[in-house]
Amino acid sequence: MADKTKKKKHEPEDEDEGPTRPGLVRGWSKKVVPPTQTLGEEDLSYLINISKSGLEQLRDDVGRNRAPNKLDLQYTYIGAPGCEVFGKGLATNEGLEMLSVHNSEVGDFGAQAIADALCTQKGLREMNFSSNEIGDAGARAIGLWLRGSTTIETLLLTYNHIGEEGGVHLGSAMCENRSLKVLKLGLNDLGDVGARSIGEALEKGHPLLSLDLGSNGVSNGGAEALAEALRLDCPLQQLVLRINRIGDDAMRPMGLALEINKNLWELDLQGNSLRDESMDYLGPGFGENHTLKRLNLEDNFLTDVACKTLLHVLDKNDDLQLRELKMKNNLLTSLMVTQLDLYMRTHVNDLKQKRKKDKEERRSTKASSPGNRTKSKVGGF
């Protein structure tokens, strides 16, 4: 007689292989993701191909403030329709501070849905829209949200399809926004028009601290607009203009700006079209600047002539703060590379010794102040 005993489905087999690594979570589950955990930190909180029911649950939890204050949904396929669903919960949220939809196939429609929701959310500090094929229409929606936001500090829009029109929308929005501190727009196509728009916002007093316009087709016109903002001593501390089409003429206003600017500490001009003539314009700026700490001139067309000019002006700067100077992949001889490396290593060591001496002097001055002497007498010393 055949054994008709039915086996239970999905019955686990007895194995003695120790603890197994948890699989990827498909959907949203509060049992798997504790409210205090930042999504994206561990495999347990990594979402992929989020289901419709899971997205609806996430929408409800976000809307009722039951989700963590940081949501990292990067590499999760949400799509534009999913953004519309999620946006309904986001619109009523009050506690979310960081949201990332990096590489989630958001597109213009999805960016608009999220941006519209953020107009009423009012609490977000960091937003990551990178790698989502967002174009000018999406940038326009993001700009409308940016105008009214008083909390957003970091906006990441790297590797999208934002062009000149989108750049103008963002620059115009910045004229009204006063909270944004970090704006990353690398690998887009803003061109000179978009760069000028952002430069105008900086000229009008926007408090931006870090700007990345790398690989955006920016040429002399856009670079000159940004240099003018620096000349007016805008608060910008980090300016990335790598892999663009900037030439020698743009370095004339840039050099003038560096002579008087007191805030910029990093300038990245890697991968442009700078030749020896550019150093004639930049040289005086480097000779008078006392705040710049990092300078990247790699992948240009500078020869030993430009390098000698640079070393000459740097050596005459008694309060030079430069700690990092990159000049690889230029037209320098091995001897000049060696001289440059020796100069920078010596200079950086001198800076360390000077900081150490200043620290000891401050400590000595504090110890000998009248207030400290009085305390010593009271203590019986």
C-alpha positions in Angstrom: 0.0 0.0 0.0 1.5 3.3 -1.1 2.3 5.9 1.6 -0.3 8.6 1.0 1.2 10.9 3.7 1.3 14.4 2.3 4.5 16.3 2.7 4.3 19.8 3.9 5.3 22.4 1.3 8.3 24.5 1.9 9.4 22.3 4.7 13.0 23.3 5.6 15.7 20.6 5.4 17.9 19.9 8.4 21.2 21.4 7.7 24.1 22.2 9.9 25.8 25.0 8.1 25.6 27.7 10.7 23.8 31.0 10.4 22.7 31.8 6.8 22.8 35.2 5.3 19.4 36.9 4.9 18.1 37.4 1.4 17.0 40.6 -0.2 13.8 42.2 1.1 11.1 42.5 -1.5 8.7 45.1 -0.3 8.5 47.1 2.8 8.4 45.4 6.2 8.8 47.1 9.6 9.6 43.7 11.1 12.7 43.6 8.9 13.6 47.3 9.1 13.6 48.8 12.6 12.3 52.4 12.8 15.8 53.6 14.0 17.7 52.0 11.1 18.8 53.9 8.0 17.7 52.1 4.9 20.6 51.1 2.7 23.1 50.4 5.5 22.8 46.6 5.5 21.5 43.8 3.4 18.5 43.5 5.8 17.4 47.0 4.8 18.2 46.8 1.1 15.1 47.0 -1.1 15.0 45.8 -4.7 12.1 45.5 -7.1 9.7 46.7 -4.5 6.2 45.2 -4.9 3.0 47.2 -5.3 1.7 46.2 -1.9 5.1 46.9 -0.4 5.1 50.4 -2.0 1.6 51.1 -0.7 2.6 50.0 2.8 5.7 52.3 2.6 3.5 55.1 1.4 1.2 54.7 4.4 4.0 54.4 6.9 5.8 57.4 5.6 2.5 59.4 5.6 1.9 58.4 9.2 5.5 59.1 10.2 6.2 55.4 11.1 9.2 55.1 8.8 12.8 56.0 9.7 13.8 59.6 9.2 16.3 58.5 6.5 15.1 56.5 3.5 17.7 55.2 1.1 15.8 53.6 -1.9 18.8 53.6 -4.3 18.9 51.0 -7.0 15.3 50.1 -6.2 13.1 50.0 -9.3 10.3 52.4 -8.4 9.6 54.1 -11.7 7.4 57.1 -12.3 4.1 55.4 -11.3 5.7 54.2 -8.1 6.9 57.8 -7.3 3.3 59.0 -7.7 2.1 56.4 -5.2 5.0 57.1 -2.8 4.5 60.8 -3.1 1.0 60.7 -1.6 2.5 59.5 1.7 5.5 61.8 1.4 3.2 64.9 1.1 1.9 64.4 4.7 5.2 63.3 6.3 6.7 65.4 9.0 9.9 63.6 10.1 11.8 62.5 6.9 15.2 64.3 6.7 17.0 62.3 4.0 15.6 60.6 0.9 17.5 58.9 -1.9 16.0 57.5 -5.1 19.4 57.2 -6.7 19.2 55.1 -9.9 15.5 54.2 -9.5 14.3 55.0 -13.0 12.4 58.0 -11.7 12.4 60.2 -14.9 10.8 63.6 -15.3 7.3 62.4 -14.3 8.6 60.7 -11.1 10.8 63.7 -10.2 7.7 65.9 -10.6 5.6 63.7 -8.3 8.3 63.7 -5.6 9.0 67.4 -5.9 5.3 68.2 -5.7 5.0 66.1 -2.5 8.1 67.8 -1.0 6.4 71.2 -1.4 4.2 70.3 1.5 6.6 67.9 3.4 8.7 70.9 4.5 11.3 68.9 6.6 13.8 67.3 4.1 17.4 68.2 4.5 19.1 65.9 1.9 17.6 64.7 -1.5 19.4 62.4 -3.9 17.9 62.4 -7.5 21.1 61.1 -9.2 21.1 58.7 -12.1 17.5 58.9 -13.0 17.3 60.3 -16.6 15.8 63.5 -15.3 15.6 66.2 -17.9 14.6 69.9 -18.0 11.0 69.2 -17.2 12.0 67.4 -14.0 14.5 70.1 -13.2 11.7 72.7 -13.5 9.6 70.8 -10.9 12.5 70.4 -8.6 13.2 74.1 -9.0 9.6 75.0 -8.0 10.0 73.0 -4.8 13.5 74.5 -4.1 12.1 78.0 -4.2 9.9 77.4 -1.2 12.1 75.0 0.8 13.6 76.4 4.0 15.2 73.1 5.1 17.0 71.5 2.1 20.7 71.6 2.5 22.0 69.0 0.1 20.7 68.3 -3.4 22.3 65.7 -5.6 21.4 65.6 -9.3 24.5 64.0 -10.8 24.3 61.9 -14.0 20.9 63.1 -15.4 19.8 64.8 -18.7 19.5 68.3 -17.4 20.2 70.9 -20.0 20.5 74.7 -20.3 16.8 75.2 -19.6 16.9 73.0 -16.5 20.0 74.9 -15.3 18.1 78.2 -15.7 15.2 76.8 -13.6 17.5 75.7 -10.8 19.5 79.0 -10.9 16.3 81.0 -10.7 15.1 78.9 -7.8 18.3 79.5 -5.9 17.7 83.3 -6.1 14.8 82.7 -3.7 16.2 79.8 -1.7 18.5 80.4 1.3 19.0 77.0 2.8 20.9 75.0 0.1 24.5 74.4 1.0 25.6 71.5 -1.4 24.6 71.2 -5.1 26.0 68.5 -7.2 25.2 68.6 -11.0 28.1 66.7 -12.5 27.5 64.7 -15.7 24.6 66.8 -17.1 24.5 69.3 -19.9 23.9 72.7 -18.3 26.4 74.5 -20.6 27.3 78.1 -20.2 23.7 79.2 -19.9 23.0 77.0 -16.9 26.3 77.9 -15.3 25.6 81.6 -15.7 22.2 81.2 -14.1 23.8 79.6 -11.0 26.6 82.2 -11.0 24.0 84.9 -10.9 22.3 83.3 -7.9 25.7 83.3 -6.1 26.3 86.9 -7.0 22.9 87.8 -5.4 24.1 86.3 -2.1 23.0 82.6 -2.2 24.9 80.9 0.7 25.9 77.8 -1.3 29.1 76.2 0.0 29.8 73.4 -2.5 29.1 73.4 -6.3 29.9 70.5 -8.7 29.5 71.3 -12.4 31.9 68.7 -13.7 31.2 67.3 -17.2 28.6 69.9 -18.2 29.9 71.4 -21.4 30.9 74.6 -19.6 33.3 76.8 -21.5 34.8 80.3 -20.9 31.4 82.1 -20.6 30.1 79.9 -17.8 33.5 79.9 -16.0 33.8 83.7 -16.1 30.3 84.0 -14.5 31.3 81.8 -11.7 34.6 83.7 -11.3 32.7 86.9 -11.0 30.7 85.4 -8.1 34.0 84.4 -6.4 35.3 87.9 -7.0 32.4 89.3 -5.0 33.5 86.9 -2.2 30.5 84.6 -2.2 30.5 81.9 0.5 31.4 79.1 -1.9 34.1 76.9 -0.5 34.3 74.1 -3.1 34.0 74.6 -6.9 34.3 71.6 -9.2 34.7 72.4 -13.0 36.5 69.3 -14.1 36.1 67.8 -17.6 34.7 70.8 -19.4 35.8 73.1 -22.2 37.3 75.9 -20.2 40.3 77.7 -21.8 42.9 80.3 -20.9 40.8 83.4 -21.3 38.5 82.3 -18.5 41.5 82.2 -16.1 41.9 86.0 -16.3 38.8 86.7 -14.2 39.4 83.6 -12.1 42.9 84.9 -11.2 41.5 88.3 -10.2 38.9 86.5 -8.1 41.5 84.4 -6.3 43.4 87.5 -5.3 40.6 88.8 -3.1 38.5 85.8 -2.3 38.6 84.6 1.3 36.3 81.6 1.3 37.2 79.2 -1.5 39.4 76.3 -0.3 39.1 73.8 -3.2 39.2 74.5 -7.0 39.1 71.6 -9.5 40.0 72.4 -13.1 41.0 69.0 -14.2 40.5 67.9 -17.8 40.0 71.3 -19.4 42.0 73.2 -22.1 44.4 75.2 -20.0 47.8 76.0 -21.5 50.8 78.0 -20.3 49.0 81.3 -20.9 46.5 80.5 -18.2 49.2 80.5 -15.5 50.0 84.1 -16.4 46.5 85.0 -15.3 46.2 82.6 -12.3 49.7 83.2 -11.0 48.9 86.6 -9.3 45.8 85.1 -7.7 47.8 82.2 -6.2 50.4 84.6 -5.0 47.9 86.6 -3.0 45.4 83.9 -1.9 45.5 82.8 1.7 42.5 80.3 1.8 42.9 77.8 -1.1 43.9 74.4 0.2 43.3 72.1 -2.8 44.0 72.8 -6.4 43.6 70.3 -9.2 45.1 71.1 -12.6 45.5 67.5 -13.9 44.9 66.5 -17.5 45.5 69.9 -19.1 48.2 71.1 -21.5 50.6 72.8 -19.0 54.4 72.7 -19.7 57.4 73.3 -17.5 57.1 77.0 -18.3 53.7 77.2 -16.5 54.9 75.0 -13.6 57.9 77.3 -13.0 55.6 80.4 -13.0 53.4 78.6 -10.5 56.2 77.6 -8.2 57.6 81.1 -8.3 54.4 82.8 -7.1 53.6 80.1 -4.5 57.1 80.5 -3.0 56.5 84.3 -2.5 53.2 83.8 -0.8 54.1 84.1 2.9 50.7 82.8 4.1 50.0 80.1 1.5 47.6 77.5 2.8 47.8 75.1 -0.2 48.0 71.5 1.0 47.3 69.6 -2.2 48.4 70.4 -5.7 47.6 67.9 -8.6 49.3 68.3 -12.0 49.5 64.8 -13.4 49.0 64.2 -17.1 50.2 67.5 -18.3 53.3 68.2 -20.5 55.8 68.3 -17.6 59.3 66.8 -17.7 60.2 64.2 -15.0 62.6 66.8 -13.5 59.9 69.4 -13.1 57.5 66.8 -11.6 60.2 66.0 -9.0 60.7 69.7 -8.2 57.0 70.2 -7.8 56.7 67.2 -5.5 59.6 68.3 -3.4 58.2 71.8 -3.0 54.8 70.6 -1.9 56.1 68.0 0.6 58.3 70.7 2.1 55.5 73.3 2.2 53.0 70.9 3.8 55.5 69.9 6.5 56.1 73.6 7.2 52.4 74.2 7.5 52.1 71.3 10.0 55.0 72.8 12.1 53.4 76.2 12.0 50.0 74.9 13.2 51.8 73.0 16.0 53.6 76.2 17.1 50.5 78.3 16.9 48.6 75.7 19.0 51.3 75.7 21.7 51.4 79.5 21.8 47.6 79.6 22.3 47.8 77.1 25.0 50.6 79.0 26.7 48.6 82.3 26.4 45.5 80.7 27.9 47.5 79.2 30.8 49.1 82.6 31.6 45.9 84.6 31.4 44.8 86.5 34.6 41.8 84.3 35.1 43.9 81.1 35.2 46.4 82.7 37.6 43.6 83.6 40.0 42.3 80.0 40.0 45.8 78.7 40.6 46.2 80.9 43.7 42.8 79.9 45.1 43.8 76.3 44.6 46.9 76.8 46.7 49.4 76.2 43.9 
